Amino acid sequence: MSQSFPLAPMTRPMTALTAGLLAMPVILLGLAQASPLAVSMGSTAGLLMVLFVAIWLVARPARYDVGEDGITMVFPVWRRTVPWTAVRAARTFAGDAFTREVGWGMRVGAGGLFGSFGWLVTSIGTLEMYVSRRSDLVLVECEGRKHLLVSPSDAQAFATAVRRHL
């Protein structure tokens, strides 16, 4: 039997940042109306819109499923499963506990728009990161692949569901 955990809602700062980024193409198109660089600005706005849609469809998971085969990250247009044979542990981090323990990292991927997705280079190694907030995170420790850092809507219940399979 599979349990589903939606991606956690974004925090207010992340929502504000996302709203600001989503406004950029509209602002560029508005400014392009009175600019000699209209074609350039319009092209940039179009490129941003394509990038935003790609991030939503390909980089941002809609939910995490904990099932018989493993942990499946369900994206709008694809899925990725981490098999139970690769999972060692699941640890939760409330508040800023992750940053206090691991320190700051360097993100490689998308950040700020709908959350942060991609790799996070940290003091404990490079993690795969699919988070919509910086608190209430779950670190899924893996063997033979990068650890996962995720932000399900209920971090404790997600970690408990993962631990039941270990």
Buried (B, 14 or more C-beta within 10 A) or exposed (E): EEBBBBBBEBBEEBBEBBEEBBEBBEEBBEBBEEEEEBEEBBEBBEEBBEBBEEBBEEBBBEBBBBBEEBBBBBBEEEEBBBEBEBBEBBBBBEEEBBBEEBEEBEBEBBBBBBBBBBBBEBEBEBBBBBBBBBBBBBBBBBEEEBBBBBBBBBBEBBBBBBEEBE
